[in-house]
Amino acid sequence: MVEPDASRPYMPGYGTLPAGKGTGLLPWTWALARLRESHDFWIATVWPDGRPHLSPVWAVWDDDALWFSASPHSRKIRNIRAGSPVAVSTEDPENPVVLEGPVELVTEADRLIRFVAVVNVKYRTEYPVEFFSPDQAAVGRVRPRRAVGLMSSDFEGSPTRWTFPAA
């Protein structure tokens, strides 16, 4: 993986310090640890009429992307099929990582087999690959364009924005 570029996010009025002050810019490895360890995630999509939609999901970080699954008839998947980008947050509001980017709906057998293996290890489940057939579950892969993270223990000195190279 190519390391994303790190910088301070634009946060007017919050007293954020220059990038070299406080904790400084957080390394991408800090964010990766939270993405791998978070049990639950919040995924935000947009209805076709512009209304927001927020929903919890299980997800795994693998192959430089965040993977999740949902009912193919769920509001989040219908919004994604209608073109909604997503924002996804880890569960910890004290040390959050928030990703933004488009979602690819994955249907290729070899990629689904990999997803199921990673999910089963992380969540200590035994889902068969057949559980993720297109009529049962949609599998989404979010390859982030941007991410933001911070530590509440150093709110002014830790906020970091990571920008990923265009794929």
C-alpha positions as CSV (number, residue, x, y, z in Angstrom):
1,M,0.0,0.0,0.0
2,V,1.1,3.5,-0.7
3,E,1.1,5.7,2.4
4,P,-1.6,8.4,2.2
5,D,-0.6,12.0,2.6
6,A,-1.1,13.3,6.1
7,S,-2.1,16.9,6.9
8,R,-4.2,18.9,9.4
9,P,-7.9,18.9,8.6
10,Y,-9.5,22.4,8.2
11,M,-11.3,22.9,11.5
12,P,-11.9,26.6,12.0
13,G,-12.8,27.7,15.5
14,Y,-11.6,24.5,17.2
15,G,-8.1,25.7,18.2
16,T,-6.2,23.1,16.2
17,L,-2.5,23.4,16.4
18,P,0.0,23.5,13.5
19,A,0.9,20.0,12.3
20,G,4.2,20.0,14.2
21,K,2.6,20.9,17.6
22,G,0.9,18.7,20.2
23,T,0.9,15.1,19.3
24,G,1.5,16.1,15.7
25,L,0.1,14.3,12.7
26,L,-0.9,10.8,13.5
27,P,0.7,8.0,11.5
28,W,-1.5,5.9,9.2
29,T,-0.6,2.9,11.3
30,W,-2.5,4.5,14.2
31,A,-5.6,4.7,12.0
32,L,-5.1,1.1,10.6
33,A,-5.0,-0.3,14.2
34,R,-8.4,1.3,14.9
35,L,-9.9,0.1,11.6
36,R,-8.7,-3.4,12.3
37,E,-9.8,-3.5,15.9
38,S,-13.2,-1.7,15.8
39,H,-16.0,-4.3,16.2
40,D,-18.8,-2.0,15.0
41,F,-18.8,0.7,12.4
42,W,-21.3,3.4,11.4
43,I,-22.0,3.8,7.7
44,A,-23.6,7.0,6.3
45,T,-25.2,7.1,2.9
46,V,-27.6,9.6,1.2
47,W,-31.1,8.8,0.0
48,P,-31.7,9.7,-3.7
49,D,-33.7,12.7,-2.4
50,G,-30.8,14.0,-0.3
51,R,-31.8,12.8,3.2
52,P,-29.0,11.2,5.3
53,H,-29.1,7.6,6.4
54,L,-26.9,6.2,9.1
55,S,-26.6,2.5,10.0
56,P,-24.3,0.2,12.1
57,V,-22.4,-2.6,10.3
58,W,-19.7,-5.1,11.0
59,A,-16.7,-4.5,8.8
60,V,-13.2,-5.7,8.2
61,W,-10.1,-3.9,6.9
62,D,-8.4,-6.0,4.2
63,D,-6.6,-5.3,1.0
64,D,-6.4,-1.5,1.6
65,A,-10.1,-1.2,1.9
66,L,-13.0,-1.5,4.4
67,W,-15.4,-4.4,3.5
68,F,-18.9,-4.8,4.9
69,S,-22.0,-6.7,4.1
70,A,-25.7,-5.9,4.3
71,S,-29.1,-7.1,3.0
72,P,-29.3,-6.4,-0.7
73,H,-32.6,-4.8,0.0
74,S,-31.4,-2.6,2.9
75,R,-31.6,1.2,2.6
76,K,-27.8,1.6,2.6
77,I,-27.4,-0.8,-0.3
78,R,-30.2,0.8,-2.2
79,N,-28.6,4.2,-1.6
80,I,-25.2,2.9,-2.8
81,R,-26.8,1.4,-5.9
82,A,-28.3,4.9,-6.6
83,G,-24.8,6.4,-6.5
84,S,-24.4,7.5,-2.9
85,P,-20.8,7.7,-1.7
86,V,-20.3,6.8,1.9
87,A,-18.7,7.9,5.1
88,V,-17.8,5.2,7.6
89,S,-16.7,5.7,11.2
90,T,-15.2,3.4,13.8
91,E,-17.2,2.8,17.0
92,D,-14.9,4.8,19.4
93,P,-15.9,8.5,19.6
94,E,-12.8,9.2,21.8
95,N,-10.4,8.0,19.0
96,P,-12.4,8.0,15.8
97,V,-11.3,7.2,12.3
98,V,-13.7,8.3,9.6
99,L,-13.3,7.2,6.0
100,E,-14.9,8.7,2.9
101,G,-15.2,7.2,-0.5
102,P,-17.1,5.3,-3.1
103,V,-18.3,1.8,-2.6
104,E,-17.7,-1.1,-5.0
105,L,-20.3,-3.9,-4.7
106,V,-18.3,-7.1,-4.9
107,T,-19.7,-10.3,-6.6
108,E,-16.6,-12.2,-7.8
109,A,-16.3,-15.6,-6.1
110,D,-12.6,-15.4,-5.2
111,R,-13.0,-12.0,-3.5
112,L,-16.1,-13.2,-1.6
113,I,-14.2,-16.2,-0.3
114,R,-11.4,-13.9,1.0
115,F,-14.0,-11.6,2.6
116,V,-15.8,-14.5,4.4
117,A,-12.4,-15.8,5.6
118,V,-11.5,-12.5,7.1
119,V,-15.0,-11.9,8.6
120,N,-15.0,-15.4,10.2
121,V,-11.6,-14.8,11.9
122,K,-12.4,-11.3,13.1
123,Y,-15.9,-12.0,14.4
124,R,-15.4,-15.7,15.4
125,T,-18.2,-16.8,13.1
126,E,-18.6,-19.6,10.7
127,Y,-20.5,-18.1,7.8
128,P,-20.4,-20.2,4.7
129,V,-19.5,-18.5,1.5
130,E,-23.1,-19.3,0.2
131,F,-24.5,-16.9,2.9
132,F,-23.1,-14.0,0.8
133,S,-24.8,-15.0,-2.4
134,P,-26.3,-11.9,-4.2
135,D,-29.9,-12.7,-3.2
136,Q,-28.8,-13.0,0.5
137,A,-26.2,-10.3,1.1
138,A,-24.5,-7.5,-0.7
139,V,-20.7,-7.1,0.0
140,G,-19.3,-3.6,-0.3
141,R,-15.7,-2.5,-0.5
142,V,-14.9,1.1,0.5
143,R,-11.5,2.2,-0.9
144,P,-11.1,5.5,0.9
145,R,-10.3,8.8,-0.8
146,R,-10.0,10.6,2.5
147,A,-9.8,9.7,6.2
148,V,-9.8,11.8,9.4
149,G,-8.7,10.7,12.8
150,L,-8.0,12.2,16.2
151,M,-7.4,11.5,19.8
152,S,-9.7,13.2,22.2
153,S,-6.8,13.3,24.8
154,D,-5.1,15.8,22.4
155,F,-8.0,17.3,20.6
156,E,-6.1,20.3,19.4
157,G,-2.8,18.6,18.5
158,S,-3.8,15.3,17.0
159,P,-6.4,15.8,14.2
160,T,-5.1,14.3,11.1
161,R,-6.5,14.0,7.5
162,W,-5.1,11.4,5.2
163,T,-5.6,11.8,1.5
164,F,-5.2,8.7,-0.7
165,P,-3.7,8.7,-4.2
166,A,-6.3,8.4,-6.9
167,A,-6.8,4.8,-8.0
